[in-house]
Amino acid sequence: MRPMKKPDLSFWQIWNLSFGFLGVQIGYALQNANTSRIFQAMGADVSTLSYFWLAAPLAGFIVQPIIGMFSDKTWTRIGRRMPYILGGAVVSVIALFLMPNASILLSVAPLAMGAIILLFMDMSFNVTMQPFRALVADMMNDRQKAKGYIVQTFLINVGAIVGAVLPYVLTNWIGLDNETTSGHPVSDSVAWSYYIGGALLIITVLATALRTKEFPPKDFAKYAENEKQPDVVADSGGENDLSSGKKKGFISLLRGMPRVMYQLGLVQFFSWASLFIMWNYLTPAIADHVWHALDPNSTAYGEAANWVGVLNGVYPVPACIIAVFMTRIAAKFGNKMVYAVSLLCGALGFLGLSLITDKYMLFLPMAGIGIAWAGILAMPYSILSKSIESSRMGVYMGIFNFTITLPQIFIGAFGGLILTYVFGKHTVGMLFLAAIFMTLAAITAGFVKEKEIPD
């Protein structure tokens, strides 16, 4: 009897697996584009912004491995990953609705309330995101996994575009007010962007939940048995005991990680440090470097912040385009090569951001960052998923999230000091630092040893 293998999925089945991620990314993009702007308008100094941003990586560091571990062992009528996706989506929507009203909810300490809401927002985003990553690995065979993550990357970038440009669209096309004051630090255009983003998030997640049926436990167990990979043990120095059926502690899981996970972790450190710098400092850097505006409540700063939203909507466009062709390119040149070249494009993009002062010419470096973004979202997971057994996919994907959160925690903890003492509070210098980090990411990607899967 031929062993059971996961069936090939149609395009629309693959699409439905990750459609909800589009909505989650809308919310995430709104957070990335507007958090610094909101907190500065509430009174935060530019050198302290990174401390507020620490909420995101700390939430991911704690939440994703826990969610991964529990979702690996969860079986319900609505699926294995779906309860966590739905639960996280509900809390995410609530947080998105509350954030524009932080100064009203606690007028005596709006920054404290904003930080609390941001923490819950990030925790819920992480609860939702991690199972989406594992869901693709659960439902797709090794031959289709790269395609699955590339489709997911495409949808993530569509969501990023929508979330990033919403304030600009609502200001310039709909006519909503973009002005802020110390008493009302969130403009109408930003507030309604959060409300619309929350609504789209829950709609798309429900669409995934209603259109995706996860494998029942018996079928999944048979697929997992067939996909066991003995050479993973050899790659990890003999510590990986995932196929033995024994319950493993967290330290044992760390010891048993495939070697490629450590190699990818170094690449991830440099690449995500660069991205976190951009999310922290792009708004004040562009406002200062291009608009020459330092007052977060000034009209010029508001215009710069909306333009940064446009820029954040630009870089996902090439990412979407590249994602369409990335499967074929990776099949010809290898995932590692595509990964390294995409990161190099990102390094050039960050260098351009630190040098260019024309607002329209900024589109060019953002395109380079978009190519890097496409590689970062797809290639590490495609490489990693081939070296992990299905029975531990969730927990290892959660542990792999450490490679995303640790560099962000590093920048969050030390970014303000670097900005103050190395760059004299000139935020454009942080973009140059991001270029250096992304260059190091491209170099280290060349040393990743990918497991080959036979046709």
C-alpha positions in Angstrom: 0.0 0.0 0.0 1.3 3.4 -0.9 1.9 5.7 2.1 -0.6 8.5 2.6 0.8 11.8 1.4 -0.8 15.2 1.8 -2.7 16.0 -1.4 -1.8 18.9 -3.7 -4.0 21.9 -3.0 -5.7 24.0 -5.6 -4.7 27.7 -5.9 -7.8 28.9 -4.2 -7.4 26.4 -1.3 -3.9 27.8 -0.8 -5.3 31.3 -1.0 -7.9 30.6 1.6 -5.3 29.2 4.0 -3.7 32.7 4.3 -6.5 35.1 3.4 -7.1 36.0 7.0 -3.4 37.0 7.3 -4.2 39.8 4.9 -6.5 41.3 7.5 -4.1 40.8 10.3 -1.4 42.6 8.3 -3.7 45.5 7.7 -3.8 46.0 11.5 -0.1 45.4 11.8 0.7 47.9 9.1 -1.5 50.5 10.8 0.5 49.9 13.9 3.9 50.1 12.2 3.0 53.3 10.3 1.3 55.3 13.1 2.6 54.2 16.5 5.6 56.6 16.6 3.4 59.4 15.3 0.7 58.7 18.0 3.1 58.4 20.9 5.1 61.5 19.9 1.9 63.5 19.7 1.1 62.2 23.2 4.4 63.7 24.4 7.0 61.0 24.0 10.5 62.2 23.1 12.1 60.7 19.9 14.9 59.1 22.0 12.3 57.1 24.0 10.2 55.8 21.1 12.0 52.5 21.0 11.0 51.7 24.6 7.3 51.8 23.6 8.0 49.7 20.6 9.5 47.0 22.9 5.9 45.8 23.5 5.8 44.1 20.1 8.9 41.9 20.3 8.4 41.1 24.0 4.8 39.9 23.2 6.1 37.8 20.3 8.9 36.4 22.4 6.6 35.1 25.1 3.4 34.4 23.1 4.4 32.7 19.9 6.3 29.7 21.4 3.5 29.1 23.9 0.8 29.3 21.2 2.8 27.1 19.0 3.2 24.4 21.7 -0.4 24.5 22.6 -1.7 24.5 19.1 0.4 21.5 18.2 -1.6 19.6 20.8 -5.1 21.1 20.1 -7.8 19.3 18.3 -11.3 20.7 18.2 -14.3 20.6 15.9 -13.1 23.8 14.2 -9.6 22.6 13.8 -6.1 22.6 15.3 -4.9 26.1 14.6 -8.2 27.8 14.0 -9.3 28.4 17.6 -6.1 30.5 18.2 -6.5 32.4 14.9 -10.1 33.3 15.8 -9.4 34.2 19.4 -6.4 36.4 18.6 -8.4 38.1 15.8 -11.2 39.1 18.3 -8.7 40.7 20.8 -6.8 42.4 17.9 -10.0 44.1 16.7 -10.8 45.3 20.2 -7.3 46.7 20.6 -7.4 48.5 17.2 -10.7 50.1 18.2 -9.3 51.3 21.6 -5.9 52.7 20.4 -7.3 55.9 18.9 -9.1 56.6 22.2 -6.1 56.0 24.6 -6.0 59.7 25.6 -9.7 59.6 26.4 -9.7 56.3 28.3 -6.9 57.6 30.6 -6.5 61.3 30.1 -4.1 61.7 33.1 -1.7 59.2 31.6 -2.4 58.7 27.9 1.1 57.3 27.2 0.6 54.6 29.8 -2.8 53.7 28.4 -1.4 53.7 24.9 1.4 51.4 26.0 -1.0 49.0 27.6 -3.2 48.9 24.5 -0.2 48.4 22.3 0.9 45.5 24.4 -2.4 43.8 24.1 -2.5 44.6 20.4 0.8 43.0 19.8 0.0 39.9 21.9 -3.2 39.3 20.0 -1.4 39.8 16.6 1.1 37.2 17.6 -1.6 34.8 18.8 -3.1 35.1 15.3 0.0 35.2 13.2 1.8 32.1 14.5 -0.9 29.6 13.7 -1.2 31.0 10.2 2.5 30.1 9.6 2.0 26.6 11.0 -1.3 26.2 9.1 0.5 26.3 5.8 3.0 23.7 6.9 0.2 21.5 8.3 -1.9 21.5 5.2 0.7 21.4 2.4 3.1 18.8 1.2 6.8 19.6 0.9 6.6 20.2 -2.8 4.0 22.9 -2.4 5.2 24.6 0.8 7.3 27.2 -1.0 4.2 28.2 -3.1 2.1 28.3 0.1 4.4 30.7 1.8 4.8 32.8 -1.3 1.0 33.2 -1.6 0.9 34.0 2.1 3.6 36.6 1.4 1.6 38.1 -1.4 -1.5 38.5 0.8 0.6 39.9 3.7 1.9 42.6 1.3 -1.6 43.4 0.0 -2.7 43.9 3.6 0.4 46.0 4.3 -0.4 48.3 1.4 -4.0 48.8 2.5 -3.1 49.5 6.1 -0.2 51.8 5.3 -2.1 54.1 2.9 -5.5 54.3 4.7 -4.7 57.5 6.6 -3.4 59.2 3.4 -6.5 58.1 1.5 -8.9 59.2 4.2 -7.2 62.6 4.4 -6.7 63.4 0.7 -9.5 61.5 -1.0 -12.3 61.4 1.6 -11.4 64.7 3.4 -11.1 63.6 7.0 -9.2 65.9 9.3 -5.5 65.1 9.7 -4.8 67.7 12.4 -3.7 66.7 15.9 -3.4 68.6 19.2 -1.9 67.7 22.6 -5.5 67.0 23.8 -6.4 65.0 20.7 -3.2 63.3 19.6 -4.9 61.0 17.1 -6.4 62.7 14.0 -9.7 61.6 12.5 -8.0 60.1 9.5 -5.8 57.8 11.7 -8.7 56.9 14.0 -11.0 55.8 11.2 -8.1 53.9 9.6 -7.9 51.8 12.8 -11.7 51.3 12.9 -11.7 50.2 9.2 -8.7 48.0 9.7 -10.3 46.2 12.6 -13.4 45.5 10.6 -11.4 44.1 7.6 -9.3 42.0 10.0 -12.2 40.1 11.4 -13.9 39.7 8.0 -10.9 38.1 6.4 -10.1 35.8 9.3 -13.7 34.6 9.3 -13.4 33.9 5.6 -10.4 31.7 6.2 -12.1 29.9 9.1 -15.2 29.2 7.1 -13.4 28.1 3.9 -10.6 26.0 5.4 -11.0 22.5 6.8 -8.0 21.2 8.7 -7.0 17.6 8.5 -8.7 15.4 11.1 -6.3 13.9 13.8 -6.1 10.4 12.3 -5.3 11.7 8.8 -2.8 14.2 10.1 -1.0 11.5 12.1 -0.6 9.4 9.0 0.7 12.3 7.0 3.1 13.2 9.8 4.3 9.6 10.0 5.1 9.5 6.3 6.9 12.8 6.5 9.4 11.9 9.2 12.9 12.9 8.3 15.7 10.8 9.9 18.4 13.1 8.6 17.0 15.9 10.7 18.5 14.0 13.7 21.9 14.0 12.1 21.7 17.7 11.3 21.0 18.6 14.9 23.8 16.7 16.4 21.7 13.7 17.5 19.6 15.6 20.0 16.4 15.7 18.0 14.1 13.0 19.3 10.9 14.3 17.8 9.9 11.0 16.1 10.2 8.9 19.3 6.9 10.0 20.6 8.4 11.0 23.9 7.3 14.2 25.5 10.2 16.7 25.3 10.9 19.7 27.6 11.6 23.1 26.3 15.4 22.9 26.8 15.4 19.5 24.9 13.5 21.1 22.1 16.1 23.9 21.9 18.9 21.3 21.9 17.1 19.3 19.2 16.7 22.2 16.8 18.0 21.5 13.2 21.3 23.3 12.5 19.7 25.3 9.7 17.5 27.0 12.4 20.6 28.5 14.0 22.0 29.6 10.6 18.7 31.3 9.6 18.6 32.8 13.1 21.7 34.9 12.4 20.3 36.1 9.1 17.0 36.9 10.8 18.7 38.9 13.6 20.3 41.4 11.2 17.3 41.6 8.8 14.7 42.1 11.5 16.9 44.6 13.4 16.8 46.7 10.1 13.1 46.4 9.8 12.5 47.4 13.4 14.7 50.5 13.0 12.5 51.5 10.0 9.3 51.0 11.9 10.6 53.0 14.8 12.3 55.9 13.1 11.1 56.3 9.5 8.4 58.8 10.4 10.6 61.2 12.5 13.5 60.6 10.1 11.6 61.6 7.0 9.8 64.5 8.8 13.3 65.9 9.8 15.3 64.9 6.7 12.8 65.9 4.0 10.2 68.2 5.6 12.5 69.7 8.2 9.7 69.3 10.8 10.4 68.3 14.4 7.1 69.3 16.1 4.8 66.2 16.0 1.7 68.4 16.2 2.7 70.7 13.3 1.0 70.6 9.9 4.3 69.8 8.2 4.9 66.8 10.5 1.4 65.5 9.8 2.1 65.7 6.1 5.4 63.9 6.5 3.7 61.2 8.6 1.0 60.6 6.0 3.7 60.4 3.3 5.5 57.8 5.4 2.2 55.9 5.3 2.4 56.1 1.5 6.0 54.9 1.6 5.0 52.0 3.8 2.4 51.2 1.2 5.0 51.3 -1.6 7.4 48.7 -0.4 4.8 45.9 -0.4 4.0 46.5 -4.1 7.3 45.1 -5.4 7.1 42.5 -2.7 3.7 41.4 -4.2 5.1 41.3 -7.7 8.3 39.4 -6.7 6.2 37.0 -4.7 4.3 36.0 -7.8 7.6 34.9 -9.5 9.6 33.8 -6.5 8.6 30.2 -6.7 10.0 29.9 -10.2 13.1 31.9 -9.4 13.8 29.9 -6.3 13.3 26.6 -8.2 16.0 27.7 -10.7 18.5 29.4 -8.4 17.7 28.0 -5.0 16.0 29.5 -2.0 19.3 30.6 -0.4 20.4 32.6 -3.4 17.0 34.3 -3.8 17.1 35.1 -0.1 20.6 36.6 -0.1 20.0 38.8 -3.2 16.7 40.1 -1.9 18.4 41.1 1.4 21.1 42.9 -0.6 18.4 44.9 -2.4 17.0 45.9 1.0 20.5 47.1 2.1 20.7 49.4 -0.9 17.2 50.6 -0.1 18.0 51.6 3.4 21.2 53.4 2.2 19.0 55.3 -0.3 16.6 56.3 2.5 19.5 57.8 4.5 20.7 59.9 1.5 17.7 61.0 -0.6 15.8 64.2 0.3 13.2 64.3 -2.5 10.0 62.8 -1.3 9.1 61.2 -4.7 12.6 59.7 -5.2 12.1 57.9 -1.9 9.9 55.4 -3.8 13.0 53.9 -5.3 14.7 52.8 -2.1 11.4 51.6 -0.7 11.2 49.3 -3.7 14.5 47.7 -2.7 13.2 47.2 0.8 10.1 45.7 -0.7 12.2 43.0 -2.5 13.9 42.3 0.8 10.5 42.1 2.6 9.3 39.5 0.1 12.4 37.3 0.7 12.2 37.7 4.5 8.5 36.6 4.6 8.9 33.6 2.4 12.4 32.2 2.1 13.3 31.4 5.8 10.0 29.5 6.3 10.3 27.6 3.1 13.9 26.6 4.0 13.0 25.8 7.7 9.8 23.9 7.2 11.6 21.2 5.2 13.7 20.3 8.2 11.0 20.1 10.9 8.5 17.3 11.5 4.8 18.0 11.2 4.2 17.0 14.8 6.4 19.8 16.2 5.8 22.4 13.4 3.9 24.8 15.6 6.3 24.8 18.6 9.4 25.1 16.4 7.8 27.9 14.3 7.1 29.6 17.6 10.7 29.1 18.8 11.9 30.4 15.4 10.0 33.6 16.2 12.8 34.3 18.8 14.9 35.2 15.8 12.4 37.9 14.9 11.8 39.2 18.4 15.3 39.2 19.9 16.7 41.7 17.4 13.7 43.9 18.0 14.2 43.7 21.7 17.9 44.6 21.2 17.0 47.7 19.1 14.2 48.6 21.5 16.5 48.5 24.5 19.5 50.2 22.9 18.1 52.1 19.9 17.5 55.3 22.0 21.1 55.2 23.3 22.5 54.7 19.8 20.3 57.5 18.5 21.4 59.9 21.2 25.1 59.1 21.6 26.1 57.9 18.1 23.9 60.0 15.9 23.1 63.0 18.1 19.3 62.4 17.9 19.4 62.7 14.1 17.1 59.8 13.2 18.3 59.5 9.6 21.5 58.0 11.0 19.4 55.1 12.2 18.4 54.4 8.6 22.1 54.2 7.7 22.6 51.7 10.6 19.7 49.6 9.1 21.6 49.5 5.8 24.6 48.1 7.6 22.5 45.4 9.4 20.8 44.4 6.1 24.1 44.0 4.4 25.3 41.7 7.2 22.0 39.7 6.7 22.7 39.2 3.0 26.3 38.0 3.8 25.2 35.5 6.4 22.4 34.2 4.2 25.1 32.8 1.9 26.2 30.4 4.7 22.8 28.8 5.2 22.8 25.1 4.3 19.3 24.1 3.0 17.9 20.6 3.1 17.1 19.3 -0.4 13.7 17.6 -0.9 13.6 15.2 -3.9 11.0 15.7 -6.6 
